[in-house]
Amino acid sequence: MVVVDDGSPDGTADLAETLGRSHPVRVVRRSGKLGLASAVVAGFAAARGDVLLVMDADLSHPPEVAPRLLDAIDGGAELAVGSRYVAGGGTEDWPLRRRIVSRVACLIGSVFVPVRDSTSGFFTLRRSVIDGVTLNPIGFKIGFEVMARGHYKRAVEVPYVFRDRELGKSKFGQREIWQYVVQLGQIARDRVYGWLR
């Protein structure tokens, strides 16, 4: 397990390093808030395995679903996405505005990727999906970047229910929406010029 910590004041990195003395846990400490997407890319670089699993550590992505994502990879998919928008998936305790923004973002994103939950940050992939691929870690939709730029033939969606974190605050806001719009524009441009698969 690779824990990427951007100077969090809650002691996560210290606790993870303590666990690393007796468990296979590695910590990547980065100074300052460099962003979720770049944290995932740093985690990819630090990971040693052939199969990579990305999830939030605040339990909004339920750990009990992770084995089902891995089973999908074992079953032949190169990319398995935890999905809120397939049968059995959903969200809990989201205000109406957040639900609308998420649905619209996914509808637009699904124009470019073969996945209904195109903004999911809970996913598993074979390392070969991103080998030689330049990922642009803008904002916090790194899953969309992997889905749009990665090299894979088969992607599957595994249902899960997203639950908002119980402690702390979400970083979702106008800045993140704008970064996603920029990301969509970059993917559209690269698709038009034939720079994507």
N, C-alpha and C positions, 0 to 999 in steps of 0.2 A: 504494500500500500504506500502510495506517495501522497503526502499531505503538503500542499503548497500554501504557505502562510505569508500574507502581505502585511506584516507588522501588526497583526491583530492584537489588541490589548487584553484579550480574554484568557490568555495562557494556553491557547490551543497548541502552538508550536512546542512549548515546553512539555506539555503532557504527552504529545505525540512522540517527542524524542525520548521521554522516559519509557514509553511503551516499546520504542524501537530497540531497547536493550534486551528485550525478551521475545519480541514479535517482529515479523518482517514488515516494519514500518520505517519509511524514510521521510525526512522533512526537508523541504526546500524553503528556505527563508529568503524573502525578498523585502527590500526596504521600501517603505511607502506603499501607497495604493496604486498598483500598476494595472489593475483591471482583471476581471474574471477570465476573459478570453486568453490573455497573455499568460495567466496563471495555468490554464489548461495546457497551453503549448509548452510551458516550462515543465509541467508534469509529464507530458509525452516524452520530452527529452531526457528526463530523469528515470523514466520507467525502463525496466529491462525485459519485460515480457513481450510475447507476440500478440497477445490480446489485451486491449486497453479498455478500461471502463471508466467513464466520467460521471461523477455525481456530486451534488452539493453535500456538504458535511453537516448541514443544519437540520437534517431529517425531513426536509420537504420532499426529497427523493427517498422513498422507503427502501432501506437496505434489503428487506426480504424479497424485493423484486429483482435484485441484481442477479441471483442465480438463473432466473428465467431469461434475462438478457444473454447471459453466457451460454445457456442451453441453445438459444437461437443461433449463436455463432457456431456452436458444435454441430448444429443441424444443417449447416451449409451457408448461412448468410454471412456476408462480410461486414455488414453493418446492422445493428439491432438498436432500435430507438424506443425508449420508454415514451409511451404516448398517452396523452390525456384525451385524445380525440378519436379513439377507436372504441368499439364496444368493450365495456368493462373499465374504461378510463374515465377520468374526470378531475375536478378541482373541488376543494373544500374551503369555505370561508373567504371567498374572493368577493370584493364589491363588484357591482354591475359594470362599472367603468373598466376595471381590470379584465373582466371576462370578455367584454366587447373588444378591447384593444388586442387581447391575446388571439381571439378568433380571427379578427381582421388580419393581424400579422401572419397567422398561419395560412390563411387563404391566399394572401399575396405570395408568401414564401413557397407554397406548394406549386406555384407556376414553374418554379425552377428545380424542384427536387421531388422525388417519387415518394414523399412521406407526408401524411396529413398533419402531423404535429411537427412542422418544420422549425419551430422555435424551441424544441425540447433541448434541455441541457443535461439530460439523463440518457446516456447512450454507451454502446460498446462497439468496438471495431477491431478488425485485424490491423496490425501495424502496416501491412501492405497497402491499405486504403490511403494512407497519408505519406508513404515513402515517396520522396521526390516531389511532393506537393508543397507549394508555398502557401501557407495559411496566413490570412490577414487578421490578426487578433484585435479586431475593432469591437468595442462595446462588450457585451456579454453573451452574444449569440454565436458562440464558437461551434455549437452543434450544427447550425445552419451552414456555416462556412465549410465544415467537414462534409456535410451532405451534398453541397453544391460543387465543391472542388475535388473531393476524394475520388479514388479509383475503385469502383466496386460494381458488381453485376447484380447482386441481390441484397436488398434491404428489407427488413421486416419491422413491424411495430408491435410492441408488447405493452398491453394496457397497464396503467397504474393511476393511482389517485394522488394528485399533488396536494400537499397540505402546507399552508403558510407556516413559516417558522414561529415557534412559540416565544422565543427570546430574540431580542435585537430587532432591527428594522430592515425591511427590504430596500435595496438600492434602486428599485424600479422608479423611473420618473421621466420627465421630458427629455433629458439628455440621452437616456438609453433608447427612447423611441427614435430620436433623431439619428443616433448611431446606426440603428437598424435600417432606417431609410437610406442612409449612405451606403451601408453594406448591400442592400438590395440593388442600388444603382450600380455598384461595382460589379456585382455578379451579372446583372443584365448587360453591362458594357462588355464584360469578358465573354459572355455567351454570344453576343452579336459579332465580336471580332474573332470568334472561334478559338479563344484561349482556354475554354473549358472543354472537358472531355466530350 
